Amino acid sequence: MIEILTDIVRAAPTMPGTFTSGRISPAFRERILLAVTSVNRCRYCQWVHSDLAAANGISGEQIASLLGSSTESVPEEEKVALLYALHYAETNRNPAPMHRQQLIDTYGAETAQDIENWIQLIFFSNLSGNTFDAFLSRLRGEANPEGNAIFEAMFAVLSAPVLLSLAAISKNSVNPLASLKHN
């Protein structure tokens, strides 16, 4: 978790441009976020970004395809970025230099940086949601043997307001927090 935060801090000077430049359309951004989430399997990010993808004109079929780590139904001009996003997540933030260079060659340095910024932000979000879930599992007596109870508890306290706010404002009827009532 510390490593991805360090990456985000290093990229911080470029973040305002990522958010305001318009180099990445909202639909393209959501496809990137869903691609990374398909690997990390954060149920909260799947839920929120499926909803946002649909709101940005992405079909349910394409959302399902992306959540299955497939790029078959995406616009051709986005495939290099989406394959890079998958590779970044599959290699746990250690993409091959040739893939990063292909990203830069395809989109240019600024847009490639925007793509990497979105990938890093969603990767951190995925880890956050999954850490929250690890804490909930621990409370149910199903602790991950590789987990850390103190870290999970501290992180749950910090992330709960964000996750609960998302649950309250989302229009999607498949609320991942609803399952907590049944556990």
Secondary structure, DSSP 8 states (H G I E B T S, - for coil): -HHHHHHHHHHGGGHHHHHHS-SS-HHHHHHHHHHHHHHH--HHHHHHHHHHHHHTT--HHHHHHHHTT--TTS-GGGHHHHHHHHHHHHTTS---HHHHHHHHHHH-HHHHHHHHHHHHHHHHHHHHHHHHHHHHHHHTT---TT--HHHHHHHHHHHHHHHHHHHHH---S--GGGGGGG-
